[in-house]
Amino acid sequence: MANDVSKDTSPKSEDTTLEDIYLWRRKKLAFSVLLVSTATWVLINIYGFSSITIVSWAAMAIVSMVFLWGSLLRLLSKVEPDLSGLEVSDEFVAEMARSCRKLMEEMVGWMFTVGAESEWFVFAKTILGFWILSRIGNLLDFHTFLFIGLVIGLTVPKLWEKHGDRLQKLSRNLKDRSNEAYDNSREKILKMKNKLQHGIEDKVKKAE
């Protein structure tokens, strides 16, 4: 029945849309996101406009276009514009709140897991990543940081989709070599420690 047909506004459809953008399956939408982001970054960092000014201009443009669209629709067809598709259901809001809560819980759990991780490679890689991020933060402003993050988000997933197997193989090789180097260093340190202990014990025995 016609009344049973409704638009799918579930988080799954939102996730699918984001995935299509990041993987460039919907090229026009992905290019539009990249174009708008680039224009915003240029206006803020090159021409010196503030974020509030750009948001205000965008809001004025959207309101003006919607007003013209509604006026033309009433003038030509004598009917009110249908705004039912702009409504946000309570189920969608509740599901988004649960998703945000789950994401926060996973982030907190991940931080404690990394902190208590027995494998040193994961801990060292995490600390190095945060240190690099802090150094980048000292060199870039917040808008540039977000813009670079968006560009990376629009390029890295696509590259990973094409060359993910090679990158995973390279990562495993690097991890194995790092673990091997760590084990060798630890073994050498333990041997040196044992030699020192034996030497001290021998000196004590001779002194007695």
Solvent accessible surface area in square Angstrom, and as a share of the most:
residue,aa,sasa,rsa
1,M,174,0.78
2,A,91,0.71
3,N,135,0.69
4,D,108,0.56
5,V,120,0.69
6,S,97,0.62
7,K,158,0.67
8,D,102,0.53
9,T,64,0.37
10,S,40,0.26
11,P,24,0.15
12,K,163,0.69
13,S,31,0.20
14,E,76,0.34
15,D,85,0.44
16,T,72,0.42
17,T,42,0.24
18,L,91,0.45
19,E,80,0.36
20,D,21,0.11
21,I,19,0.10
22,Y,84,0.32
23,L,21,0.11
24,W,60,0.21
25,R,135,0.49
26,R,116,0.42
27,K,143,0.61
28,K,179,0.76
29,L,59,0.30
30,A,0,0.00
31,F,116,0.48
32,S,51,0.33
33,V,45,0.26
34,L,48,0.24
35,L,102,0.51
36,V,97,0.56
37,S,24,0.16
38,T,49,0.29
39,A,50,0.38
40,T,44,0.26
41,W,67,0.23
42,V,46,0.27
43,L,54,0.27
44,I,26,0.13
45,N,52,0.27
46,I,109,0.56
47,Y,148,0.56
48,G,62,0.59
49,F,68,0.29
50,S,60,0.39
51,S,46,0.30
52,I,139,0.71
53,T,44,0.25
54,I,24,0.12
55,V,102,0.58
56,S,48,0.31
57,W,122,0.43
58,A,49,0.38
59,A,49,0.38
60,M,113,0.50
61,A,50,0.39
62,I,100,0.51
63,V,100,0.57
64,S,57,0.37
65,M,122,0.54
66,V,80,0.46
67,F,131,0.55
68,L,106,0.53
69,W,121,0.43
70,G,4,0.04
71,S,37,0.24
72,L,102,0.51
73,L,54,0.27
74,R,92,0.33
75,L,118,0.58
76,L,144,0.72
77,S,53,0.34
78,K,161,0.68
79,V,83,0.48
80,E,127,0.57
81,P,24,0.15
82,D,112,0.58
83,L,94,0.47
84,S,65,0.42
85,G,46,0.44
86,L,137,0.68
87,E,131,0.59
88,V,95,0.55
89,S,48,0.31
90,D,119,0.62
91,E,128,0.57
92,F,40,0.17
93,V,84,0.48
94,A,42,0.33
95,E,59,0.27
96,M,72,0.32
97,A,60,0.47
98,R,142,0.52
99,S,45,0.29
100,C,71,0.43
101,R,166,0.60
102,K,125,0.53
103,L,103,0.51
104,M,128,0.57
105,E,98,0.44
106,E,94,0.42
107,M,111,0.50
108,V,81,0.46
109,G,34,0.33
110,W,121,0.43
111,M,119,0.53
112,F,150,0.62
113,T,79,0.46
114,V,12,0.07
115,G,59,0.57
116,A,88,0.68
117,E,61,0.27
118,S,114,0.73
119,E,58,0.26
120,W,90,0.31
121,F,28,0.12
122,V,40,0.23
123,F,95,0.40
124,A,38,0.29
125,K,113,0.48
126,T,21,0.12
127,I,91,0.46
128,L,100,0.50
129,G,37,0.35
130,F,103,0.43
131,W,146,0.51
132,I,78,0.39
133,L,83,0.41
134,S,58,0.38
135,R,128,0.47
136,I,65,0.33
137,G,43,0.41
138,N,112,0.58
139,L,148,0.74
140,L,59,0.30
141,D,67,0.35
142,F,137,0.57
143,H,65,0.29
144,T,16,0.09
145,F,74,0.31
146,L,93,0.46
147,F,39,0.16
148,I,68,0.35
149,G,42,0.40
150,L,47,0.24
151,V,49,0.28
152,I,87,0.44
153,G,19,0.18
154,L,2,0.01
155,T,60,0.35
156,V,74,0.43
157,P,40,0.25
158,K,64,0.27
159,L,97,0.48
160,W,114,0.40
161,E,91,0.41
162,K,136,0.58
163,H,77,0.34
164,G,9,0.09
165,D,119,0.62
166,R,179,0.65
167,L,77,0.38
168,Q,81,0.36
169,K,127,0.54
170,L,117,0.58
171,S,60,0.39
172,R,138,0.50
173,N,63,0.32
174,L,106,0.53
175,K,67,0.28
176,D,88,0.46
177,R,177,0.64
178,S,25,0.16
179,N,40,0.20
180,E,107,0.48
181,A,58,0.45
182,Y,90,0.34
183,D,81,0.42
184,N,70,0.36
185,S,56,0.36
186,R,139,0.51
187,E,90,0.40
188,K,133,0.56
189,I,110,0.56
190,L,90,0.45
191,K,110,0.47
192,M,123,0.55
193,K,108,0.46
194,N,73,0.38
195,K,148,0.63
196,L,120,0.59
197,Q,87,0.39
198,H,110,0.49
199,G,30,0.29
200,I,109,0.55
201,E,90,0.40
202,D,73,0.38
203,K,148,0.63
204,V,77,0.44
205,K,143,0.60
206,K,172,0.73
207,A,90,0.70
208,E,168,0.75
